Amino acid sequence: MKRIIVITVMIFLTFCTDRIYAQHEELSSKIEHFISGSKSAAFAFSFGGNSLYSSEDIEGGPTYSGREFYSLEAQIIFKLSDRIDIVPGISFIRNLFYYSPAFKPTLSEKASINVFSIPLYARYHFLKFLFLGGGLTINVNGGDRDLNGIGAGIQFGGEFNLNNGMFLTFSPFIRTQGLLPWKNYKLTNTGVTLSIGYKIK
């Protein structure tokens, strides 16, 4: 009886070891494909309108009126398949708005918020030129209007490939920063992104 149990355990361990090794090999292969697969680099410029919400508005505090924003972003595009890309980047976003103190609501002052953001988007390509993308952002800014933490965005656009390995994209988008529930400020950008890129490999 002991011999049967020992043989059964040995067969079971051998089977498990083979499966663990196979899964490890499969994971290593996926990581290697992600790192060594097709990549592109791009530089993007965005502009549009903004709106800043503050919980102070409810309590009779100052009000904010959005003016405009613009941003510069560098991207690396990892192509996982013919249709799916992973797009990490780093961007600088400058937001301009009017600030009206509660005790003088007719007196507006110009103010700005500068945000450094690290977006991580996934994009799905369909038809010939179109794509739909979205994902999370990690945001850092200084000053009293705290937007640090998590944001999110979604975009819809087109990509046009040139003969020399370069490509152009055009994509309207909406993005919100300050999504953590304990944040007093939330900033929304709506606009258009124009980018130019080059296929590295």
ZIFEN-V330565 format. One record per residue. RES is the residue in one letter. D_FIRST is the distance of its C-alpha to the first C-alpha in whole Angstrom. Layout:
RES;D_FIRST  RES;D_FIRST
//
This chain:
M;0  K;4  R;5  I;5  I;6  V;9  I;10  T;11  V;13  M;14  I;16  F;17  L;19  T;20  F;21  C;23  T;24  D;26  R;27  I;29  Y;30  A;32  Q;33  H;35  E;36  E;38  L;39  S;41  S;42  K;44  I;45  E;47  H;48  F;50  I;51  S;53  G;53  S;57  K;59  S;62  A;65  A;67  F;70  A;71  F;74  S;74  F;76  G;77  G;77  N;76  S;75  L;74  Y;73  S;73  S;72  E;76  D;78  I;77  E;78  G;81  G;81  P;82  T;81  Y;80  S;81  G;80  R;82  E;80  F;77  Y;76  S;73  L;72  E;69  A;67  Q;64  I;61  I;60  F;56  K;56  L;52  S;53  D;56  R;57  I;55  D;56  I;55  V;59  P;59  G;62  I;64  S;68  F;71  I;72  R;76  N;76  L;80  F;81  Y;84  Y;83  S;86  P;86  A;86  F;89  K;91  P;89  T;92  L;91  S;89  E;88  K;86  A;82  S;79  I;76  N;74  V;70  F;68  S;65  I;62  P;61  L;57  Y;58  A;56  R;59  Y;58  H;60  F;62  L;64  K;66  F;67  L;66  F;63  L;62  G;61  G;60  G;58  L;58  T;60  I;60  N;64  V;66  N;69  G;72  G;74  D;74  R;73  D;69  L;67  N;64  G;61  I;60  G;62  A;61  G;63  I;63  Q;65  F;66  G;68  G;69  E;68  F;71  N;70  L;72  N;73  N;72  G;69  M;70  F;70  L;72  T;70  F;72  S;70  P;71  F;69  I;68  R;67  T;66  Q;66  G;65  L;62  L;60  P;61  W;63  K;65  N;69  Y;70  K;69  L;70  T;70  N;72  T;73  G;74  V;74  T;72  L;73  S;71  I;72  G;69  Y;68  K;65  I;63  K;61
//
